[in-house]
Amino acid sequence: MGSKAEAPQTPRQDNARQITITRLGHQGDGVAEGPVFVPRTLPGEVVEGLIHQGRMETPRILHPAPERIKPACPHYRSCGGCALQHAHVDFVTEWKESVIRHALAAHGLETAFRAPHISPLRSRRRASFAGRRLKKGALVGFHARASDVVTAVPECQILHPDLIAALPLLEDLTQRTGARKGEMALALTQSLGGLDLAVTGGKPLDAPLRLELGQWAGQSGLARLAWEGEVVAQTRAPEQQMGRARVTPPPGAFLQATPQAEAAMCAALQEITQGARRVLDLFAGCGTFSLPLAEHAEIHAVEGAADMLVALDKGWRQAIGLKRITHEARDLFRRPLLPEELAQFDCAVIDPPRAGAEAQAQALANSRIPRIGAISCNPVTFARDAKLLVAGGYQLEWVQVIDQFRFSPHVELAASFIR
């Protein structure tokens, strides 16, 4: 399974212990009996090192697993953005599928798994960088694992080249506007109009800084610059393509990490909703799924953030050939749509945050909607909510792994339920 890589070595230490890795934990660490957690190890490997509070931070790999490969990224040892780059892609995919299987099994559920989607390298279109002003210059990058140390990542293997090319701009901005003892968060997104940057943690916005930022954004060629949620400069609309529509999300709004993963999710939901006339989109965001699905069905989009629905509505009104989209700002955790409200739809799609949607899942379970398409970024809460649906009379038809966070333990999925 791939070429054998050189095993990472550390000098032997007094009082070091040898242990065998038996499995991977949910954060991608190897786990030995105890339990002892060992980062960047694989099942079957024999490792040696000092153990402190249940962790072996600097293992010496005595016997590497056949799935171990040489990490492609030169930043892998120091950057905390990736946890599984030392493992063959087939192993990682099988492990992510097993995470979902185990989560379902904990609730007595099982299902068929479809072929996974794996986003290509250098395809991630959004990232949040940490920026620190130094005595000379600035440092922009990702945090090291479980640390506030920032690592520069000019050769990152997952980010789109447009984001990598913008790192000098972020360093310049951090040097100009960062506090010496603070840290800035720089959320950068690739858009059709150019790069879209949302900054938090910088200097307080006053009139001189506003003028400086406007000039800097213009010279840097950014499509939009937002400071603590306020747009301070925009030269072009930072639009995102969603089906036939173009949408300008609010600064820092949620967006799927790669366009390829978004397309895979849309394809799954289009299959599930095929033939439906009225579709309910729960946790609709800016219309990631509402707008493509509106090519074939009327959509009612429900989302807690009103500004995201404004962006969705504008994109829909300017698009051509879409069926009607209505929308509703509603907190689905506190006020889920109830069975009598759900009765008017013949299909629903749901894409909740990591906490899942327990209350809404229970209401769906009590409804008569024939089909439900689900997107989830947390197998544990997905399995909990799936159990409610199955108890209410639904069958979990299939699940598909959507791996858009390459080399990370993050697991996403698409799933189909039928009554």
C-alpha positions as CSV (number, residue, x, y, z in Angstrom):
1,M,0.0,0.0,0.0
2,G,2.4,2.7,-1.2
3,S,6.1,3.0,-0.9
4,K,7.8,2.3,2.5
5,A,8.8,5.6,4.1
6,E,11.7,6.2,6.4
7,A,10.4,6.0,9.9
8,P,10.9,9.1,12.0
9,Q,13.5,8.6,14.7
10,T,14.4,10.2,18.0
11,P,17.3,9.5,20.2
12,R,16.8,6.8,22.8
13,Q,16.0,8.2,26.2
14,D,16.5,6.8,29.7
15,N,13.3,5.3,31.1
16,A,11.8,5.0,27.6
17,R,9.0,2.4,27.1
18,Q,8.2,0.3,24.2
19,I,4.5,0.0,23.3
20,T,2.4,-1.2,20.3
21,I,-0.2,0.9,18.6
22,T,-3.5,-0.9,18.4
23,R,-5.8,1.6,16.7
24,L,-6.3,5.3,15.8
25,G,-8.3,7.6,18.1
26,H,-10.8,10.2,16.8
27,Q,-8.1,12.9,16.6
28,G,-5.9,10.7,14.4
29,D,-3.5,9.8,17.2
30,G,-2.3,6.2,17.6
31,V,-3.6,4.6,20.7
32,A,-1.8,1.9,22.7
33,E,-3.0,-0.1,25.8
34,G,-3.4,2.2,28.8
35,P,-4.6,4.1,26.9
36,V,-1.5,5.9,25.7
37,F,-1.9,8.4,22.8
38,V,1.0,8.7,20.3
39,P,0.7,11.3,17.6
40,R,1.5,10.4,14.0
41,T,1.6,6.7,14.4
42,L,-0.3,3.8,12.9
43,P,-1.9,0.6,14.1
44,G,0.6,-2.3,14.4
45,E,3.6,0.0,14.9
46,V,6.0,-0.6,17.8
47,V,7.2,2.7,19.2
48,E,9.5,3.8,22.0
49,G,9.6,7.0,24.1
50,L,8.8,8.7,27.3
51,I,5.2,8.7,28.5
52,H,3.8,11.7,30.3
53,Q,0.2,12.0,31.4
54,G,-0.9,9.3,29.0
55,R,0.9,10.7,25.9
56,M,4.1,9.9,24.1
57,E,4.8,13.1,22.2
58,T,8.1,12.2,20.6
59,P,8.0,8.5,19.6
60,R,10.8,6.5,18.1
61,I,9.3,4.2,15.5
62,L,10.9,0.8,15.9
63,H,8.7,-1.2,13.5
64,P,6.7,1.0,11.0
65,A,3.4,-0.2,9.6
66,P,3.2,-1.0,5.8
67,E,0.7,1.8,5.4
68,R,3.3,4.4,6.5
69,I,4.6,6.7,3.8
70,K,6.8,9.7,3.6
71,P,4.9,13.0,4.2
72,A,4.8,15.1,1.1
73,C,4.7,18.4,2.9
74,P,8.0,19.9,4.4
75,H,6.0,21.6,7.1
76,Y,4.4,18.4,8.4
77,R,6.6,18.0,11.5
78,S,6.0,21.5,12.8
79,C,2.5,22.4,11.5
80,G,-0.6,21.3,13.3
81,G,-2.9,21.5,10.3
82,C,-2.4,17.9,9.3
83,A,-2.4,14.8,11.4
84,L,-2.4,11.9,9.0
85,Q,0.0,12.8,6.2
86,H,2.2,9.9,7.2
87,A,-0.5,7.3,6.2
88,H,-1.4,6.0,2.7
89,V,-4.5,7.6,1.3
90,D,-6.4,4.3,1.1
91,F,-5.7,3.7,4.8
92,V,-7.0,7.1,5.7
93,T,-10.2,6.7,3.7
94,E,-10.9,3.3,5.2
95,W,-10.3,4.7,8.7
96,K,-12.7,7.6,8.1
97,E,-15.3,5.1,6.9
98,S,-14.7,3.0,10.0
99,V,-15.2,6.0,12.2
100,I,-18.7,6.4,10.7
101,R,-19.4,2.7,11.0
102,H,-18.5,2.6,14.7
103,A,-20.6,5.7,15.4
104,L,-23.6,4.1,13.7
105,A,-23.0,0.7,15.4
106,A,-23.1,2.4,18.8
107,H,-26.8,3.1,18.1
108,G,-27.4,-0.3,16.5
109,L,-27.3,1.0,13.0
110,E,-25.5,-0.2,9.8
111,T,-25.8,0.7,6.1
112,A,-24.2,0.4,2.7
113,F,-21.2,2.7,1.9
114,R,-20.8,4.3,-1.5
115,A,-17.4,5.1,-3.1
116,P,-15.9,8.0,-1.2
117,H,-15.1,11.5,-2.6
118,I,-11.6,12.7,-1.9
119,S,-10.8,16.3,-2.8
120,P,-7.5,16.7,-4.7
121,L,-4.4,18.3,-3.3
122,R,-4.1,22.1,-3.4
123,S,-7.8,22.6,-3.7
124,R,-8.8,24.1,-0.4
125,R,-10.3,27.5,-1.2
126,R,-10.6,28.9,2.3
127,A,-8.3,28.9,5.4
128,S,-8.0,30.8,8.6
129,F,-4.4,31.9,9.3
130,A,-2.8,33.1,12.5
131,G,-0.8,36.4,12.2
132,R,1.7,37.7,14.6
133,R,3.7,40.9,14.4
134,L,7.3,40.5,15.2
135,K,10.1,43.0,16.0
136,K,11.1,42.8,12.4
137,G,8.4,41.7,10.0
138,A,5.5,39.3,10.8
139,L,4.7,35.6,10.9
140,V,1.6,34.2,9.3
141,G,0.7,30.5,9.2
142,F,-1.0,27.7,11.1
143,H,-0.6,26.8,14.8
144,A,1.6,23.9,15.7
145,R,-0.2,20.9,17.3
146,A,-1.8,21.8,20.7
147,S,0.3,25.0,20.8
148,D,0.2,28.7,20.3
149,V,3.4,28.5,18.2
150,V,2.7,29.7,14.6
151,T,4.4,27.9,11.7
152,A,4.8,29.5,8.3
153,V,3.4,27.2,5.5
154,P,4.7,28.5,2.1
155,E,4.7,25.0,0.6
156,C,1.4,23.7,2.1
157,Q,0.0,20.8,0.1
158,I,-3.7,21.4,0.7
159,L,-4.2,25.1,0.1
160,H,-5.1,26.4,-3.3
161,P,-2.1,28.2,-5.0
162,D,-4.0,31.5,-4.9
163,L,-4.0,31.4,-1.1
164,I,-0.3,30.5,-0.9
165,A,0.5,33.4,-3.2
166,A,-1.3,35.8,-0.8
167,L,0.8,34.9,2.3
168,P,3.2,37.8,1.7
169,L,0.2,40.2,1.6
170,L,-1.0,38.8,4.9
171,E,2.4,39.2,6.4
172,D,2.5,42.8,5.3
173,L,-1.0,43.5,6.7
174,T,0.0,41.8,10.0
175,Q,3.1,43.9,10.3
176,R,1.1,47.1,9.6
177,T,-1.9,46.5,11.8
178,G,-1.1,43.7,14.3
179,A,-0.5,44.3,18.0
180,R,2.9,43.2,19.3
181,K,1.4,41.0,22.0
182,G,-1.7,39.9,20.3
183,E,-2.6,37.5,17.4
184,M,-4.7,38.2,14.4
185,A,-7.0,35.8,12.7
186,L,-7.0,36.1,8.9
187,A,-9.8,34.2,7.2
188,L,-8.9,34.1,3.5
189,T,-11.3,32.8,0.8
190,Q,-10.9,32.4,-2.9
191,S,-13.8,33.9,-4.9
192,L,-14.8,34.6,-8.5
193,G,-13.9,38.2,-7.9
194,G,-10.6,37.6,-6.2
195,L,-9.5,37.0,-2.7
196,D,-11.9,37.8,0.2
197,L,-10.3,38.6,3.5
198,A,-11.9,38.9,6.9
199,V,-9.7,40.0,9.8
200,T,-10.3,39.8,13.6
201,G,-7.9,40.6,16.4
202,G,-6.2,43.6,14.7
203,K,-6.0,47.2,15.8
204,P,-9.3,49.0,16.7
205,L,-10.8,50.5,13.6
206,D,-10.7,54.3,13.6
207,A,-10.7,56.8,10.8
208,P,-6.9,56.7,10.0
209,L,-6.9,52.9,10.0
210,R,-10.0,52.8,7.8
211,L,-8.2,55.0,5.3
212,E,-5.0,53.0,5.4
213,L,-6.9,49.7,5.0
214,G,-8.8,51.0,2.1
215,Q,-5.7,52.0,0.3
216,W,-3.9,48.8,1.2
217,A,-6.8,46.6,-0.1
218,G,-6.8,48.5,-3.4
219,Q,-3.1,48.2,-3.9
220,S,-3.2,44.5,-2.9
221,G,-5.9,43.6,-5.4
222,L,-8.3,42.1,-2.9
223,A,-11.9,41.8,-3.9
224,R,-13.1,42.6,-0.3
225,L,-11.6,43.4,3.1
226,A,-13.6,43.1,6.3
227,W,-12.4,44.2,9.7
228,E,-14.1,42.7,12.8
229,G,-17.1,42.0,10.6
230,E,-17.3,45.4,8.9
231,V,-16.5,45.7,5.2
232,V,-13.9,48.5,4.9
233,A,-13.0,48.0,1.2
234,Q,-14.5,46.2,-1.8
235,T,-13.2,46.5,-5.3
236,R,-15.2,43.6,-6.8
237,A,-18.0,41.4,-5.6
238,P,-16.4,38.3,-3.9
239,E,-19.0,36.0,-5.5
240,Q,-19.3,32.2,-5.2
241,Q,-20.8,30.1,-7.9
242,M,-23.8,28.1,-6.5
243,G,-25.5,26.2,-9.3
244,R,-26.6,28.8,-11.9
245,A,-26.5,31.6,-9.3
246,R,-23.7,33.8,-8.1
247,V,-23.8,34.6,-4.4
248,T,-21.8,37.2,-2.3
249,P,-21.7,35.7,1.2
250,P,-21.3,37.9,4.3
251,P,-17.7,38.3,5.4
252,G,-16.4,35.1,7.0
253,A,-19.5,33.2,6.2
254,F,-19.4,29.4,6.1
255,L,-18.4,27.9,2.8
256,Q,-17.5,24.3,1.9
257,A,-13.7,23.9,2.0
258,T,-13.3,22.7,-1.6
259,P,-15.5,23.2,-4.6
260,Q,-15.0,19.5,-5.5
261,A,-16.5,18.4,-2.2
262,E,-19.3,20.8,-2.6
263,A,-20.0,19.4,-6.0
264,A,-20.0,15.8,-4.6
265,M,-22.5,16.8,-1.9
266,C,-24.7,18.6,-4.4
267,A,-24.7,15.5,-6.6
268,A,-25.7,13.3,-3.7
269,L,-28.6,15.6,-2.7
270,Q,-29.8,16.0,-6.3
271,E,-30.1,12.2,-6.6
272,I,-32.0,12.0,-3.3
273,T,-34.4,14.8,-4.2
274,Q,-34.9,13.7,-7.8
275,G,-38.6,14.0,-8.7
276,A,-39.5,16.1,-5.7
277,R,-41.6,19.2,-6.3
278,R,-41.2,21.0,-3.0
279,V,-37.9,20.6,-1.1
280,L,-37.0,21.9,2.4
281,D,-33.4,23.0,3.0
282,L,-32.6,23.1,6.7
283,F,-29.5,25.0,7.8
284,A,-29.4,26.4,4.3
285,G,-26.6,29.0,4.8
286,C,-26.2,31.2,1.7
287,G,-27.8,28.6,-0.6
288,T,-25.0,26.0,-1.2
289,F,-27.7,23.4,-1.9
290,S,-30.9,25.5,-2.3
291,L,-29.7,27.2,-5.4
292,P,-28.6,24.1,-7.3
293,L,-31.7,22.1,-6.2
294,A,-33.9,25.0,-7.4
295,E,-33.1,24.0,-11.0
296,H,-35.7,21.2,-10.6
297,A,-37.8,21.9,-7.5
298,E,-39.3,24.7,-5.4
299,I,-37.2,25.3,-2.3
300,H,-37.9,26.6,1.2
301,A,-34.6,27.6,2.8
302,V,-34.4,27.9,6.6
303,E,-31.3,29.4,8.3
304,G,-30.6,31.0,11.6
305,A,-28.4,33.9,10.2
306,A,-30.6,36.4,8.4
307,D,-27.7,38.0,6.5
308,M,-26.9,34.7,4.8
309,L,-30.5,34.4,3.6
310,V,-30.2,37.9,2.2
311,A,-27.2,36.8,0.1
312,L,-29.1,33.7,-1.0
313,D,-32.2,35.7,-2.0
314,K,-30.2,38.2,-4.0
315,G,-28.3,35.4,-5.8
316,W,-31.6,33.6,-6.6
317,R,-33.3,36.8,-8.0
318,Q,-30.4,37.5,-10.3
319,A,-30.1,34.0,-11.6
320,I,-31.9,32.7,-14.7
321,G,-34.0,29.5,-15.0
322,L,-34.5,28.7,-11.3
323,K,-37.7,27.7,-9.6
324,R,-39.1,29.7,-6.7
325,I,-37.1,29.9,-3.4
326,T,-38.7,31.1,-0.3
327,H,-36.7,31.6,2.9
328,E,-37.1,31.9,6.7
329,A,-34.8,33.1,9.4
330,R,-35.3,30.6,12.3
331,D,-33.2,29.1,15.1
332,L,-33.7,25.4,14.3
333,F,-32.2,24.4,17.7
334,R,-34.9,26.2,19.7
335,R,-37.7,26.2,17.1
336,P,-37.4,23.2,14.8
337,L,-40.0,22.9,12.0
338,L,-42.8,20.7,13.4
339,P,-44.5,17.8,11.6
340,E,-47.5,20.0,10.6
341,E,-45.1,22.4,9.0
342,L,-43.1,19.6,7.4
343,A,-46.3,18.1,5.8
344,Q,-46.1,20.5,2.8
345,F,-42.7,19.1,1.6
346,D,-42.0,15.9,-0.2
347,C,-38.3,15.9,0.5
348,A,-35.9,17.5,3.0
349,V,-32.2,18.1,3.1
350,I,-30.3,19.0,6.2
351,D,-26.7,20.2,6.9
352,P,-26.4,21.0,10.6
353,P,-23.2,22.2,12.4
354,R,-21.1,19.8,14.4
355,A,-23.6,19.7,17.2
356,G,-26.1,18.0,14.9
357,A,-29.8,18.7,15.0
358,E,-31.4,16.5,17.6
359,A,-34.6,18.5,18.0
360,Q,-35.1,18.9,14.2
361,A,-34.3,15.2,13.6
362,Q,-37.0,14.2,16.1
363,A,-39.5,16.4,14.3
364,L,-38.5,14.9,11.0
365,A,-38.9,11.5,12.5
366,N,-42.5,12.4,13.4
367,S,-43.2,13.7,9.9
368,R,-44.3,11.9,6.7
369,I,-41.7,13.3,4.4
370,P,-40.7,10.5,2.0
371,R,-37.0,11.2,1.6
372,I,-34.3,13.0,3.6
373,G,-30.8,13.9,2.4
374,A,-28.3,14.6,5.1
375,I,-24.9,16.2,5.1
376,S,-22.8,16.0,8.3
377,C,-19.4,17.0,9.6
378,N,-19.7,14.9,12.8
379,P,-20.3,11.2,12.7
380,V,-21.2,11.0,16.4
381,T,-24.0,13.5,16.2
382,F,-25.1,12.2,12.8
383,A,-25.5,8.7,14.2
384,R,-27.4,10.1,17.2
385,D,-29.8,11.9,14.9
386,A,-30.0,9.0,12.4
387,K,-31.2,6.8,15.3
388,L,-34.1,9.1,15.9
389,L,-35.0,9.0,12.2
390,V,-34.8,5.2,12.0
391,A,-36.9,4.9,15.2
392,G,-39.5,7.1,13.5
393,G,-39.7,4.7,10.5
394,Y,-36.9,5.8,8.2
395,Q,-34.3,3.5,6.6
396,L,-30.7,4.7,6.3
397,E,-30.1,3.7,2.7
398,W,-26.5,4.6,2.2
399,V,-23.6,6.8,3.4
400,Q,-20.8,8.4,1.4
401,V,-17.5,9.7,2.9
402,I,-16.7,13.2,1.7
403,D,-13.1,13.9,2.5
404,Q,-12.4,17.5,1.8
405,F,-10.0,18.0,4.8
406,R,-7.2,15.9,3.4
407,F,-4.7,14.5,6.0
408,S,-6.9,15.6,8.9
409,P,-9.1,13.4,11.2
410,H,-12.1,15.5,10.2
411,V,-14.8,13.3,8.8
412,E,-17.7,14.5,6.6
413,L,-20.5,12.5,4.9
414,A,-23.6,12.5,2.8
415,A,-26.4,10.1,3.6
416,S,-29.9,9.1,2.2
417,F,-32.9,8.3,4.4
418,I,-36.2,6.9,2.9
419,R,-39.4,6.3,4.8
